[in-house]
């Protein structure tokens, strides 16, 4: 783990590499009149052309995903990723590269298994849920009772006492208008164990939060709340959830043995990675861009959320190479532990509380590296929110070569949300994520699922948006 004493030394040791770029000295766009388009369409085209011609985003993805792999909070993998990111940002010529201390939960999965004993024998793939307690060495052997939802569990009542409850609640297929339906399914992953324990169940299984499966279990966070009784909980595949439910429907209560070595080890020291492309005229005013650098302990955390981190890192690298240094500072923040409760996002807002009044905007990408679609935007000041949305529509109109990009008012992203109460304009970087939950929190979230061109498109969009917001003569959200 990264000790707090190490954090202060790492980025100083990495040093600053301020290179001379062949494109020449930094160039700041000069606004023309009151039109954002007139002022910045040349810079926008230059950024997009450069990003689509060549960039280092996929190389950074290879280094992070293939070279380091998954990055669970409190793990050696996350420690290594933090050091890699800080060193890479310093090598790219960013300033004030540092690791800002964050305390994160430390949960360890250990070995786990689910074995079907009756009416036949067989191994069922599972992934324990983050935060779950373990079963003990012998595991838990009990019949499985299926509940379609919480209301069904309530109707079952005391009949589940001494049994293992399976929540077989389907996540609906992706719909272009309504989205993924993730929210309707994930509540069972998070709260199912608590609900089942209240009825006397000895363990809880949850159908994976996905609409597509090749017998792939999905993990994620769960919570016990203030419950005194904590029972083990794990996700099963869609296929096995359906099979167990079919057996129940025929009056057969399958017997399984669940073994989980899961252990909560308290907390561990970690950090947010922070680096800056310092502004030329108003360096104390800040546009934040970033993603969360932690991941679950399976797969490589490629779409969730290496892509978000890398597109931010490469956005400032691209601007630096092009000599496009804005009036204000663009700050890259790679947050620690989004998956286990937003430790990094909360700590960033707390540590920077005094300067949030000078945060022009905060942008996070945490939906994968698929084709960009635009932004979700929110601000507690409704007038500022309205003006910002119109400005964003004009900015995105300059990126038509990438595709159709739009702005949706309402919602942003998880790690920037702790800044909401300070009146910062928050934005979530949107992508076409119809297949995102096929890989989300699984062993299949690997680099081969990331398309090089789409990743470059995201770099182009994020770099352009960050540059214009940081360079506009007026503050973003003001006329």
Secondary structure, 3 states (H helix, E strand, C coil): CCCHHHHHHHHHHHCCCCCCCCCCCCCCCCCCCCCHHHHHHHHHHHHHHHHHHCCCHHHHHHHHHHCCCCCCCCCHHHHHHHHHHHHHHHHCCCEEEEEEEEEEEEEECCCEEEEEEECCCEEECEEECECCCCCCCCCEEEEEEEECCHHHHHHHHHHHCCCEEEECCCCCCCECCCECCHHHHHHHHHHHHHHHHHCCCCEEEEECCCCCCCCCCCCCECCCCCCCCCCEEEEECHHHHHHHHHHHHCCCCCEEEEEECCEEEEEEEEEEEEEEECCCCEEEEEEEEEEECCCCCCCCCHHHHHHHHHHHHHHHHHHHHHCCCCCEEEEEEEECCCCCCCHHHHHHHHHCHHHHHHEEEEEECCCCCCCEEEEEEECCCHHHHHHHHHHHHHHHHCCCCCCCCEEEECCCCCCCHHHHHHCCCEEEEEECCCCHHHHCCCCCCCHHHCCHHHHHHHHHHHHHHHHHHHHCCCCCCCC
